[in-house]
Every structure is written in structure tokens, then in C-alpha cells.
Amino acid sequence: MSAEQGEKPGFTFTGWHMLAIMLLFFGTIISVNVTMAWNAVTSWSGLVVPNTYVASQQFNGKAEAAKARAASGVVGKLRIDGSNVEYEVSHPQRGVVDTDTVTLNFRRPVGEHQDFSLPLEKHGPNTFSALHELAAGDWIVEAIAVKDGAVIVHEGTRIDIAGGVR
């Protein structure tokens, strides 16, 4: 037996190996990008603001004001039945909260071409309503209730309108 016959041949890197490495490398990158893009499109509705820098600078002040309003315990209740939009302001323990005005801002989660503001008419110390036909689909409703010039309720609710019924 000669020395040449006992040795195993060494590994030879071929074009097929390079092709497999390239496919695995770029396949991983592409699949991660597709997954991230899919998650971004399906999980975040997005918000439309005129100036993102200004909105970011106002965030902490708005968060503190929201904490103070939440601590007061005053809440609102939105009801939509066909074209009838109602809003009621109350406190869980004290009941009715006298309120001067209520305005509802309806916004689409993405885009602003259908956005509108709806001032409600007062029907009692804490009861407000208006007639307005809402288009079907998702809406973000921002409710602002004011008493003596101070905002007592400022909350957002995401709703889905199907054929004008909530």
C-alpha cells in the first residue's frame, strides 16, 4: 500500500458551496426584512401630526396633564347609535359631573382627509349629543370636555363603525 492511497482527499471549496453560502446569507436578510415590514404594516396604525419634532417636544407636558386628569377620576362615555352620537361625563363615585362643552374629534388612524371635529349640543348637566353619519371603518375619537375653561376629560378611544352602528 502506498502513501498516496491511504490519504483522504482534503476539502475542496467549490462554486456550489459559494452559492449555498450566498443563498443562506441573502435569504436570511431578505426574510428578516420581509418579516419586519409585515409587522410594521399590520401592527401600528400610525399617527399623523403636522410636525413630528414639535409633537415630540410636547409629549412630556401632555403626559403630565393626562396623569392629573386621570387622578381626578372624571370619565366620559361615548355612545354611537346610527347617526346619533352621545357623550356623558361622570365620576364613578360622585356621579354626574357638570360640564360646559364637549367636542369630539374624529380621526382616521392613517390619513387625514376624512378627519372632522364635532361639537356636541348640551342636553343636561353632563349629557351631550349630535347627529352625524359616520363612514364605516376604524376611527380614533378624541373627546374633550371643558368646565370653567379647564379641560376635565381628554381621552381617546378607538372605535370601529360597521354600517353606521358601533
Phi and psi in degrees as a GROMACS rama.xvg file:
@    title "Ramachandran Plot"
@    xaxis  label "Phi"
@    yaxis  label "Psi"
@TYPE xy
-94.7109  165.601  SER-2
-66.8356  -28.9768  ALA-3
-71.6076  -33.3062  GLU-4
-75.8748  -25.7913  GLN-5
-83.1397  -18.5097  GLY-6
-84.4271  139.754  GLU-7
-85.241  145.91  LYS-8
-69.6265  146.895  PRO-9
-74.4824  167.549  GLY-10
-68.1483  134.806  PHE-11
-116.129  118.642  THR-12
-78.7986  119.603  PHE-13
-113.57  177.795  THR-14
-63.3853  -31.6676  GLY-15
-66.024  -36.5403  TRP-16
-65.022  -43.4613  HIS-17
-63.2809  -40.8197  MET-18
-61.401  -43.6197  LEU-19
-62.9025  -42.6922  ALA-20
-62.8967  -45.2158  ILE-21
-63.3273  -43.8866  MET-22
-64.23  -42.5527  LEU-23
-64.8831  -43.8258  LEU-24
-63.5045  -56.6999  PHE-25
-72.5238  -29.8036  PHE-26
-63.392  -39.515  GLY-27
-64.1174  -47.0381  THR-28
-61.8284  -46.7289  ILE-29
-65.4937  -42.8015  ILE-30
-66.4125  -37.1905  SER-31
-65.5989  -43.0218  VAL-32
-63.6317  -41.8662  ASN-33
-64.6509  -42.2503  VAL-34
-62.471  -45.3293  THR-35
-65.1232  -41.5083  MET-36
-64.1153  -42.183  ALA-37
-61.6028  -45.8979  TRP-38
-62.8602  -39.2877  ASN-39
-65.4536  -40.3273  ALA-40
-73.6779  -36.5567  VAL-41
-93.6815  -15.0554  THR-42
-109.913  -21.0275  SER-43
-120.759  123.68  TRP-44
-76.2491  -23.5936  SER-45
83.4248  154.288  GLY-46
-130.207  143.487  LEU-47
-105.922  119.862  VAL-48
-129.944  148.05  VAL-49
-63.4506  -38.6676  PRO-50
-140.762  110.068  ASN-51
-66.0484  -32.9269  THR-52
-64.7339  -47.4558  TYR-53
-62.7428  -42.6286  VAL-54
-60.4045  -39.2313  ALA-55
-68.4765  -32.8929  SER-56
-72.4133  -27.2943  GLN-57
-88.5619  -6.73971  GLN-58
-59.4869  -50.1769  PHE-59
-62.8532  -41.0808  ASN-60
-63.3684  -41.9192  GLY-61
-67.2997  -36.0129  LYS-62
-65.529  -41.4056  ALA-63
-64.8751  -42.0196  GLU-64
-64.0086  -38.8124  ALA-65
-65.2601  -38.2655  ALA-66
-63.5884  -41.0735  LYS-67
-65.1577  -42.1569  ALA-68
-65.9708  -39.3313  ARG-69
-64.4053  -35.7817  ALA-70
-67.0967  -25.6325  ALA-71
-69.4974  -25.2453  SER-72
85.1745  -4.40266  GLY-73
-73.721  131.121  VAL-74
-131.393  162.327  VAL-75
-120.859  157.059  GLY-76
-130.122  121.384  LYS-77
-97.8577  132.168  LEU-78
-130.77  132.308  ARG-79
-127.291  122.47  ILE-80
-131.935  99.9654  ASP-81
65.4549  -119.672  GLY-82
-96.8968  1.45766  SER-83
-90.4142  118.017  ASN-84
-111.524  121.368  VAL-85
-123.901  148.849  GLU-86
-142.264  134.722  TYR-87
-128.404  133.093  GLU-88
-108.042  129.699  VAL-89
-154.975  172.919  SER-90
-120.362  135.641  HIS-91
-56.167  -35.7402  PRO-92
-98.0164  -38.7618  GLN-93
-89.8323  -11.577  ARG-94
82.4176  -132.721  GLY-95
-60.2778  134.249  VAL-96
-116.695  115.073  VAL-97
-61.7515  130.573  ASP-98
-134.644  142.203  THR-99
-83.4365  -53.3456  ASP-100
-140.443  154.188  THR-101
-136.885  131.267  VAL-102
-126.052  133.143  THR-103
-110.28  127.481  LEU-104
-106.296  116.478  ASN-105
-97.7991  125.301  PHE-106
-131.76  144.35  ARG-107
-79.122  146.92  ARG-108
-58.1702  -35.3621  PRO-109
-132.727  129.234  VAL-110
92.9719  156.951  GLY-111
-130.527  9.48614  GLU-112
-70.2772  -19.0458  HIS-113
-107.72  3.39471  GLN-114
-66.1171  145.648  ASP-115
-156.38  160.613  PHE-116
-111.858  137.301  SER-117
-126.527  100.854  LEU-118
-74.0281  132.872  PRO-119
-95.5015  151.385  LEU-120
-90.6053  136.512  GLU-121
-79.17  131.817  LYS-122
-121.465  -5.1538  HIS-123
-169.607  -177.537  GLY-124
-60.8574  -28.7487  PRO-125
-134.971  11.9078  ASN-126
-115.629  129.766  THR-127
-135.576  149.753  PHE-128
-156.506  166.843  SER-129
-159.78  158.081  ALA-130
-102.314  123.655  LEU-131
-159.533  126.372  HIS-132
-80.6376  124.258  GLU-133
-99.1155  136.934  LEU-134
-70.1394  149.548  ALA-135
-65.8913  153.068  ALA-136
122.809  -171.341  GLY-137
-82.9137  139.757  ASP-138
-136.406  147.615  TRP-139
-107.276  119.04  ILE-140
-105.886  117.916  VAL-141
-100.593  117.694  GLU-142
-104.077  130.484  ALA-143
-127.271  114.17  ILE-144
-109.922  133.733  ALA-145
-123.684  138.369  VAL-146
-134.267  122.779  LYS-147
54.4421  39.3905  ASP-148
81.6548  -4.0191  GLY-149
-108.721  139.067  ALA-150
-75.2097  121.281  VAL-151
-104.605  -23.1946  ILE-152
-137.766  129.123  VAL-153
-144.947  97.3532  HIS-154
-137.125  156.143  GLU-155
-118.363  141.617  GLY-156
-134.561  135.809  THR-157
-98.3679  125.895  ARG-158
-127.02  162.466  ILE-159
-125.642  120.934  ASP-160
-100.618  123.411  ILE-161
-118.539  103.749  ALA-162
66.4407  27.684  GLY-163
85.7497  3.91595  GLY-164
-120.297  130.865  VAL-165
